[in-house]
């Protein structure tokens, strides 16, 4: 029996994977990784097939998710540094309105569990951005790397040991373990999430569960190690699937599943440089570090029994849309003193309406790499489809692809569609005209001035 009453504010849960590819779930076509819990959520809810993150690496992608704004609007992207590092002196400005801050104004309990990567200094941590509590690693799990004999850093990634990555595990603003035992990190994040849900079952809550995995280096618990047909990477994904199952089971046991929207997606595409330790973009071209489809199109599942209309949605959606969607569902007004880049997707979720989003700007750091309008995507740059090394190159002749019939981006159709290419260029120009310069948050290092920043 559900606890939900008519008109009650819904609960929200975001489960955010790290570096998981479009093709890494069973329901998105992987032949050997078994994800029964996420598959069931997709069948019972909505599976989106054209859902995008707003950046192709961790820090800017997470900034976009939590604020509903492209990262160039708050300085959370840079042409000089891809992401924030342990020596970074910047982070998400406190002037930004996060999902947590918006919902907290409506009486929501809020918690962040897992990877943050929006600033590790006190003024940038989740507890300074609307979250009542935080438990997790403040940046990527490969940082604070310890040098190994011979300098073979790749060996450290491919055969990881806990002591080779001196990352801190934090509770609120305090470090409680260093190095964090990453073999048990998914399990402990899940336990923390379940406890938060249980403790707040009688009030509206927002849980942001951001796994550090399957970002390389890969770690998994003893219960999952060696159990997948896909090797260690599969073990990791299947443990994340187990974790999602624990969240759903808890919601059902507490009788609040019919008043809780759960969203599952990932921050960017797979880190394919690490061979079998990286994931798969499926039929899509490109990977992490690119703004080809494989770098920014992600699995996305929306689950809310009795409210979300089960469907496979091929309309365009984005993590940018989550803030305005949650705000609309919770009856929360957003400050109108800033530009938002997201849309309210609630009519799609509840009534099967068409998505209000018809465009997407694909940023590569501070540059606009490509843009999509309707079915068509226009490219202005090209780079290595594996993402690294960067080697970004401006195209002398732009390329246009019809993603509805060519999601693998194989067939350039710009000669047949010059008008569409022109329309997309005009759309991009209008977007750029509305972006105002802001202080860059990624370039300043602790103890240095911006002028001394090196690439």
C-alpha positions as a printed NumPy array, in Angstrom:
array([[  0.   ,   0.   ,   0.   ],
       [  1.474,   3.299,  -1.073],
       [  2.03 ,   6.2  ,   1.302],
       [  1.425,   8.706,  -1.471],
       [ -1.575,  10.972,  -1.128],
       [ -3.208,  12.886,  -4.   ],
       [ -1.237,  16.036,  -4.675],
       [  1.685,  14.984,  -2.502],
       [  5.072,  16.189,  -3.637],
       [  6.932,  13.343,  -5.374],
       [ 10.315,  12.035,  -4.32 ],
       [ 13.198,  12.117,  -6.809],
       [ 16.167,   9.795,  -7.26 ],
       [ 18.917,  10.265,  -9.841],
       [ 21.26 ,   7.329, -10.378],
       [ 24.241,   8.589, -12.364],
       [ 26.907,   6.24 , -13.712],
       [ 30.401,   7.41 , -14.727],
       [ 31.793,   6.705, -18.222],
       [ 29.113,   4.161, -19.104],
       [ 28.456,   3.753, -22.814],
       [ 25.208,   3.777, -24.771],
       [ 25.531,   0.052, -25.448],
       [ 26.448,  -1.149, -21.948],
       [ 23.023,  -2.239, -20.679],
       [ 21.074,  -5.32 , -21.684],
       [ 18.017,  -3.246, -22.574],
       [ 20.222,  -1.098, -24.844],
       [ 21.557,  -4.124, -26.681],
       [ 24.614,  -5.465, -24.863],
       [ 24.862,  -9.211, -25.603],
       [ 26.66 , -10.386, -22.452],
       [ 26.242,  -7.799, -19.66 ],
       [ 23.176,  -8.8  , -17.642],
       [ 21.197,  -5.868, -16.191],
       [ 17.824,  -7.322, -15.162],
       [ 16.936,  -4.564, -12.706],
       [ 17.551,  -1.689, -15.098],
       [ 15.952,  -3.652, -17.924],
       [ 12.792,  -4.082, -15.847],
       [ 12.781,  -0.396, -14.948],
       [ 12.96 ,   0.417, -18.66 ],
       [ 10.071,  -1.941, -19.476],
       [  7.935,  -0.57 , -16.637],
       [  8.866,   3.045, -17.341],
       [ 10.317,   4.955, -20.263],
       [ 13.447,   4.104, -22.205],
       [ 14.782,   7.161, -24.045],
       [ 16.87 ,   6.522, -27.155],
       [ 17.897,  10.117, -27.98 ],
       [ 18.929,  11.356, -24.541],
       [ 22.024,  13.521, -24.168],
       [ 24.387,  14.787, -21.556],
       [ 25.542,  18.341, -22.21 ],
       [ 29.301,  17.711, -22.177],
       [ 31.619,  14.852, -23.082],
       [ 33.613,  14.665, -19.804],
       [ 32.82 ,  14.566, -16.084],
       [ 32.928,  18.038, -14.526],
       [ 30.983,  20.077, -17.103],
       [ 28.483,  17.259, -17.613],
       [ 27.662,  17.191, -13.893],
       [ 27.396,  20.967, -13.74 ],
       [ 24.872,  20.874, -16.582],
       [ 22.814,  18.144, -14.926],
       [ 22.507,  19.87 , -11.567],
       [ 21.896,  23.422, -12.851],
       [ 19.967,  22.919, -16.097],
       [ 22.491,  25.213, -17.771],
       [ 25.326,  24.693, -20.229],
       [ 28.664,  24.755, -18.433],
       [ 29.858,  27.842, -20.319],
       [ 27.265,  29.83 , -18.38 ],
       [ 28.929,  29.143, -15.014],
       [ 32.594,  28.694, -15.92 ],
       [ 32.604,  24.93 , -15.394],
       [ 34.405,  24.135, -18.634],
       [ 37.714,  25.175, -20.169],
       [ 39.829,  24.813, -23.292],
       [ 42.897,  24.442, -21.059],
       [ 41.782,  21.839, -18.519],
       [ 39.172,  19.187, -19.205],
       [ 37.921,  18.82 , -15.618],
       [ 38.632,  19.806, -12.027],
       [ 41.653,  18.169, -10.372],
       [ 42.823,  17.83 ,  -6.746],
       [ 44.957,  20.971,  -7.282],
       [ 42.014,  23.021,  -8.607],
       [ 41.015,  26.175,  -6.761],
       [ 37.594,  26.494,  -8.389],
       [ 34.221,  24.819,  -8.407],
       [ 30.534,  25.301,  -9.03 ],
       [ 29.743,  28.898,  -7.994],
       [ 27.41 ,  29.24 ,  -5.032],
       [ 25.291,  31.602,  -7.112],
       [ 24.124,  28.604,  -9.141],
       [ 20.746,  27.013,  -8.345],
       [ 21.181,  23.245,  -8.164],
       [ 18.35 ,  20.72 ,  -8.194],
       [ 18.963,  20.229,  -4.478],
       [ 18.824,  23.936,  -3.703],
       [ 15.613,  24.37 ,  -5.696],
       [ 13.877,  21.423,  -4.014],
       [ 15.142,  22.303,  -0.551],
       [ 13.198,  25.554,  -0.803],
       [ 10.06 ,  23.382,  -1.008],
       [ 10.857,  21.365,   2.1  ],
       [ 12.713,  18.455,   0.508],
       [ 15.335,  16.418,   2.352],
       [ 18.373,  16.192,   0.085],
       [ 21.427,  13.948,  -0.067],
       [ 24.374,  13.481,  -2.424],
       [ 26.016,  10.076,  -2.408],
       [ 29.034,   9.252,  -4.559],
       [ 31.145,  11.195,  -7.015],
       [ 30.836,  14.999,  -6.905],
       [ 33.573,  16.491,  -9.136],
       [ 32.257,  20.041,  -8.908],
       [ 34.882,  21.275,  -6.46 ],
       [ 36.513,  19.592,  -3.463],
       [ 37.089,  22.73 ,  -1.375],
       [ 34.493,  23.378,   1.374],
       [ 32.724,  26.207,  -0.439],
       [ 32.063,  23.964,  -3.448],
       [ 31.047,  20.691,  -1.795],
       [ 27.447,  19.369,  -1.943],
       [ 26.739,  20.73 ,   1.543],
       [ 27.295,  24.215,   0.101],
       [ 24.907,  23.548,  -2.781],
       [ 21.638,  22.568,  -1.144],
       [ 22.423,  19.026,  -0.02 ],
       [ 21.789,  18.211,   3.639],
       [ 24.47 ,  15.545,   3.579],
       [ 27.257,  14.134,   1.461],
       [ 29.019,  10.784,   1.433],
       [ 31.433,  10.061,  -1.38 ],
       [ 34.628,  10.679,  -3.312],
       [ 34.848,  14.372,  -4.319],
       [ 36.346,  13.761,  -7.776],
       [ 37.263,  10.959, -10.203],
       [ 38.478,   7.669,  -8.779],
       [ 41.72 ,   7.771, -10.828],
       [ 42.991,  10.974,  -9.251],
       [ 45.629,  11.356,  -6.53 ],
       [ 47.444,   8.619,  -8.409],
       [ 50.602,   7.272,  -6.787],
       [ 53.644,   6.82 ,  -9.055],
       [ 54.748,   3.269,  -9.749],
       [ 58.202,   1.902, -10.433],
       [ 59.125,   2.35 , -14.078],
       [ 56.484,   5.035, -14.594],
       [ 54.018,   2.72 , -16.359],
       [ 50.809,   4.526, -15.478],
       [ 48.743,   2.351, -17.81 ],
       [ 49.663,  -0.711, -15.741],
       [ 48.304,   1.041, -12.657],
       [ 44.96 ,   1.549, -14.388],
       [ 44.68 ,  -1.938, -15.854],
       [ 45.726,  -3.799, -12.689],
       [ 44.592,  -1.393,  -9.991],
       [ 45.326,  -1.571,  -6.299],
       [ 43.567,   0.575,  -3.739],
       [ 46.825,   2.091,  -2.493],
       [ 47.726,   3.326,  -5.995],
       [ 44.834,   5.8  ,  -5.943],
       [ 44.92 ,   7.934,  -2.819],
       [ 41.413,   9.336,  -3.24 ],
       [ 39.562,  10.507,  -0.125],
       [ 36.163,   9.278,   1.019],
       [ 34.257,  12.137,   2.638],
       [ 31.297,  12.499,   4.935],
       [ 30.004,  16.03 ,   4.593],
       [ 33.192,  18.174,   4.754],
       [ 35.422,  15.654,   6.541],
       [ 37.686,  12.937,   5.098],
       [ 36.792,   9.653,   6.802],
       [ 38.938,   7.24 ,   4.769],
       [ 42.026,   7.606,   2.584],
       [ 42.642,   5.885,   0.316],
       [ 39.029,   4.956,  -0.171],
       [ 38.437,   1.214,  -0.448],
       [ 37.005,   1.239,  -3.934],
       [ 36.358,  -2.496,  -3.971],
       [ 33.409,  -1.86 ,  -1.675],
       [ 32.498,   1.638,  -2.827],
       [ 29.419,   0.724,  -4.91 ],
       [ 28.093,  -1.421,  -2.079],
       [ 28.658,   1.312,   0.505],
       [ 27.115,   4.002,  -1.679],
       [ 24.062,   1.772,  -2.037],
       [ 23.791,   1.213,   1.71 ],
       [ 24.052,   4.966,   2.299],
       [ 21.342,   5.629,  -0.287],
       [ 19.009,   3.004,   1.176],
       [ 19.491,   4.448,   4.665],
       [ 18.692,   7.957,   3.441],
       [ 15.497,   6.793,   1.73 ],
       [ 14.437,   4.855,   4.826],
       [ 15.119,   7.758,   7.171],
       [ 13.115,  10.167,   4.989],
       [ 10.237,   7.972,   3.876],
       [  7.637,  10.243,   5.479],
       [  8.754,  13.474,   3.8  ],
       [  9.619,  14.481,   0.228],
       [ 13.24 ,  13.78 ,  -0.636],
       [ 15.812,  14.097,  -3.407],
       [ 18.639,  11.581,  -3.649],
       [ 21.554,  12.099,  -6.045],
       [ 23.397,   8.768,  -6.259],
       [ 26.437,   9.295,  -8.493],
       [ 28.584,   6.188,  -8.839],
       [ 32.345,   6.581,  -9.368],
       [ 32.249,   3.588, -11.704],
       [ 32.659,   2.241, -14.379],
       [ 35.277,   4.999, -14.699],
       [ 38.739,   3.415, -14.935],
       [ 40.301,   2.052, -12.688],
       [ 37.7  ,  -0.665, -12.246],
       [ 36.853,  -2.037,  -8.813],
       [ 34.09 ,  -4.355,  -7.652],
       [ 33.111,  -6.239,  -4.542],
       [ 33.907,  -9.899,  -3.909],
       [ 30.279, -10.85 ,  -4.576],
       [ 30.479,  -9.606,  -8.18 ],
       [ 34.135, -10.141,  -9.098],
       [ 34.465, -12.762, -11.819],
       [ 30.72 , -13.297, -12.232],
       [ 30.105, -11.539, -15.565],
       [ 30.637, -12.891, -19.07 ],
       [ 32.034,  -9.464, -19.979],
       [ 34.981,  -9.618, -17.559],
       [ 35.769,  -7.007, -14.934],
       [ 33.897,  -4.234, -16.739],
       [ 30.793,  -6.398, -16.833],
       [ 31.211,  -7.205, -13.142],
       [ 31.174,  -3.477, -12.394],
       [ 28.075,  -2.758, -14.497],
       [ 26.215,  -5.698, -13.018],
       [ 26.959,  -4.444,  -9.502],
       [ 25.582,  -1.03 , -10.471],
       [ 22.495,  -2.825, -11.782],
       [ 22.22 ,  -4.621,  -8.429],
       [ 22.455,  -1.243,  -6.729],
       [ 19.559,   0.126,  -8.799],
       [ 17.58 ,  -2.953,  -7.828],
       [ 18.228,  -2.255,  -4.144],
       [ 16.886,   1.29 ,  -4.541],
       [ 13.699,   0.07 ,  -6.239],
       [ 13.22 ,  -2.731,  -3.719],
       [ 13.555,  -0.258,  -0.843],
       [ 11.002,   2.106,  -2.373],
       [  8.549,  -0.752,  -2.802],
       [  9.118,  -2.133,   0.692],
       [  8.464,   1.297,   2.201],
       [  5.367,   1.804,   0.066],
       [  6.64 ,   4.961,  -1.608],
       [  7.458,   3.625,  -5.07 ],
       [  4.303,   5.132,  -6.566],
       [  5.346,   8.539,  -5.343],
       [  8.971,   8.391,  -6.49 ],
       [ 10.519,   9.216,  -9.857],
       [ 13.8  ,   7.398, -10.476],
       [ 16.055,   8.5  , -13.338],
       [ 19.045,   6.457, -14.483],
       [ 21.685,   7.735, -16.926],
       [ 25.443,   8.392, -17.201],
       [ 27.724,  11.428, -17.427],
       [ 29.378,  10.747, -20.804],
       [ 30.399,   7.956, -23.151],
       [ 32.896,   5.152, -22.535],
       [ 36.639,   5.578, -22.026],
       [ 37.621,   3.3  , -24.884],
       [ 41.372,   3.909, -24.566],
       [ 41.43 ,   1.187, -21.928],
       [ 40.281,  -1.596, -24.222],
       [ 38.153,  -4.143, -22.358],
       [ 38.285,  -1.971, -19.235],
       [ 36.229,   0.612, -21.133],
       [ 32.627,   0.306, -22.246],
       [ 30.787,   0.355, -25.553],
       [ 28.976,   3.048, -27.512],
       [ 26.942,   0.342, -29.211],
       [ 25.948,   1.416, -32.71 ],
       [ 27.048,   4.995, -32.09 ],
       [ 30.248,   6.64 , -33.334],
       [ 32.734,   8.125, -30.888],
       [ 33.377,   7.863, -27.151],
       [ 34.225,   9.89 , -24.048],
       [ 36.093,  13.076, -24.94 ],
       [ 34.232,  13.477, -28.231],
       [ 30.973,  15.152, -29.134],
       [ 30.108,  12.493, -31.642],
       [ 27.   ,  10.584, -30.628],
       [ 28.967,   7.987, -28.66 ],
       [ 30.411,  10.703, -26.445],
       [ 27.167,  12.368, -25.398],
       [ 24.163,  10.152, -26.152],
       [ 23.453,   7.998, -23.102],
       [ 21.025,   5.373, -21.861],
       [ 18.201,   7.072, -19.952],
       [ 15.478,   5.353, -17.976],
       [ 12.58 ,   7.115, -16.218],
       [ 10.678,   4.943, -13.739],
       [  7.649,   5.976, -11.687],
       [  4.975,   3.266, -11.327],
       [  1.491,   4.506, -12.053],
       [  2.627,   7.895, -13.306],
       [  5.28 ,   7.499, -16.011],
       [  3.572,   6.157, -19.109],
       [  5.571,   3.091, -20.277],
       [  7.073,   3.76 , -23.671],
       [ 10.188,   3.839, -25.82 ],
       [ 10.779,   7.55 , -26.409],
       [ 12.722,   8.573, -29.513],
       [ 12.241,  12.296, -28.948],
       [ 15.253,  14.352, -27.871],
       [ 15.946,  14.773, -24.153],
       [ 18.885,  15.92 , -22.058],
       [ 20.198,  16.026, -18.519],
       [ 19.644,  19.78 , -18.905],
       [ 15.92 ,  19.005, -18.709],
       [ 15.98 ,  17.266, -15.332],
       [ 16.035,  20.431, -13.199],
       [ 13.016,  22.076, -14.87 ],
       [ 11.171,  18.733, -14.943],
       [ 11.677,  18.096, -11.225],
       [ 10.788,  21.696, -10.423],
       [  7.528,  21.444, -12.369],
       [  6.57 ,  18.133, -10.738],
       [  7.329,  19.519,  -7.275],
       [  5.58 ,  22.835,  -7.918],
       [  8.798,  24.78 ,  -7.4  ],
       [  9.386,  28.1  ,  -9.127],
       [ 12.866,  28.817, -10.473],
       [ 14.525,  32.251, -10.272],
       [ 14.161,  34.106, -13.542],
       [ 17.407,  36.048, -13.217],
       [ 19.35 ,  33.567, -15.354],
       [ 19.13 ,  31.582, -18.569],
       [ 18.112,  27.922, -18.359],
       [ 18.814,  25.523, -21.182],
       [ 16.406,  22.782, -20.129],
       [ 12.771,  21.888, -20.835],
       [ 10.016,  20.45 , -18.662],
       [  9.652,  16.817, -19.773],
       [  6.781,  16.004, -17.401],
       [  4.123,  15.947, -20.168],
       [  6.211,  13.297, -21.957],
       [  6.6  ,  11.264, -18.779],
       [  2.984,  11.474, -17.626],
       [  0.975,  11.638, -20.832],
       [  3.232,  10.401, -23.614],
       [  3.356,  13.852, -25.239],
       [  6.041,  14.735, -27.76 ],
       [  9.277,  16.043, -26.29 ],
       [  9.474,  19.844, -26.198],
       [ 13.206,  19.634, -26.99 ],
       [ 14.024,  19.845, -30.687],
       [ 17.666,  20.939, -30.514],
       [ 20.951,  20.16 , -28.823],
       [ 24.213,  22.107, -28.68 ],
       [ 27.231,  19.791, -28.413],
       [ 30.032,  21.492, -26.547],
       [ 33.624,  20.273, -26.66 ],
       [ 35.088,  22.188, -23.749],
       [ 34.254,  25.843, -24.585],
       [ 33.832,  25.265, -28.323],
       [ 30.641,  24.255, -30.085],
       [ 31.646,  21.051, -31.83 ],
       [ 28.263,  20.3  , -33.406],
       [ 24.565,  21.102, -33.113],
       [ 21.358,  19.178, -33.688],
       [ 17.98 ,  20.402, -34.872],
       [ 15.281,  17.792, -35.256],
       [ 16.77 ,  14.746, -36.933],
       [ 19.817,  16.576, -38.314],
       [ 23.207,  17.166, -36.723],
       [ 25.77 ,  19.573, -38.185],
       [ 29.479,  19.249, -37.404],
       [ 31.906,  22.194, -37.265],
       [ 34.909,  20.251, -35.918],
       [ 36.358,  16.775, -35.956],
       [ 38.622,  14.88 , -33.565],
       [ 39.865,  11.42 , -32.731],
       [ 36.726,   9.258, -32.246],
       [ 38.496,   7.566, -29.311],
       [ 38.603,  10.964, -27.621],
       [ 42.272,  11.137, -26.725],
       [ 44.616,  12.601, -27.778],
       [ 42.365,  15.547, -28.458],
       [ 43.641,  16.787, -31.864],
       [ 40.629,  19.024, -32.398],
       [ 40.445,  20.302, -35.963],
       [ 38.08 ,  22.836, -37.528],
       [ 36.311,  21.38 , -40.563],
       [ 36.895,  23.267, -43.806],
       [ 33.625,  21.779, -45.036],
       [ 30.894,  21.136, -42.489],
       [ 29.242,  17.725, -42.262],
       [ 25.545,  16.959, -41.793],
       [ 23.979,  13.688, -40.669],
       [ 20.368,  12.525, -40.385],
       [ 20.449,  10.776, -37.008],
       [ 17.01 ,   9.217, -37.319],
       [ 18.165,   6.991, -40.182],
       [ 21.915,   7.147, -39.575],
       [ 22.669,   7.123, -35.814],
       [ 26.174,   5.818, -36.561],
       [ 26.962,   9.025, -38.46 ],
       [ 28.258,   7.348, -41.609],
       [ 26.574,   9.273, -44.409],
       [ 27.161,  12.998, -44.891],
       [ 24.019,  14.521, -46.431],
       [ 24.93 ,  18.205, -46.437],
       [ 24.87 ,  18.454, -50.24 ],
       [ 21.23 ,  17.35 , -50.284],
       [ 20.197,  19.531, -47.336],
       [ 21.907,  22.946, -47.541],
       [ 18.866,  24.717, -46.061],
       [ 18.927,  22.564, -42.929],
       [ 22.644,  23.24 , -42.481],
       [ 21.928,  26.961, -42.746],
       [ 19.122,  26.732, -40.175],
       [ 21.401,  24.978, -37.708],
       [ 24.129,  27.596, -38.207],
       [ 21.58 ,  30.317, -37.46 ],
       [ 20.405,  28.455, -34.368],
       [ 23.976,  28.211, -33.1  ],
       [ 24.628,  31.893, -33.758],
       [ 21.533,  32.807, -31.744],
       [ 22.658,  30.562, -28.901],
       [ 26.177,  32.012, -28.863],
       [ 24.802,  35.547, -28.766],
       [ 23.087,  34.693, -25.491],
       [ 26.175,  33.335, -23.724],
       [ 27.885,  35.91 , -21.525],
       [ 31.546,  35.619, -20.425],
       [ 32.014,  34.387, -16.845],
       [ 34.935,  33.638, -14.544],
       [ 36.523,  30.32 , -15.51 ],
       [ 36.404,  27.86 , -12.627],
       [ 38.651,  25.126, -14.05 ],
       [ 41.836,  26.996, -14.852],
       [ 42.956,  28.343, -11.495],
       [ 45.107,  26.037,  -9.381],
       [ 45.623,  26.254,  -5.655],
       [ 48.441,  28.723,  -4.985],
       [ 48.518,  30.032,  -8.559],
       [ 46.969,  32.955, -10.367],
       [ 44.984,  32.508, -13.558],
       [ 47.774,  34.167, -15.552],
       [ 50.198,  31.376, -14.666],
       [ 47.849,  28.562, -15.699],
       [ 49.436,  26.181, -18.169],
       [ 47.63 ,  23.753, -20.417]])
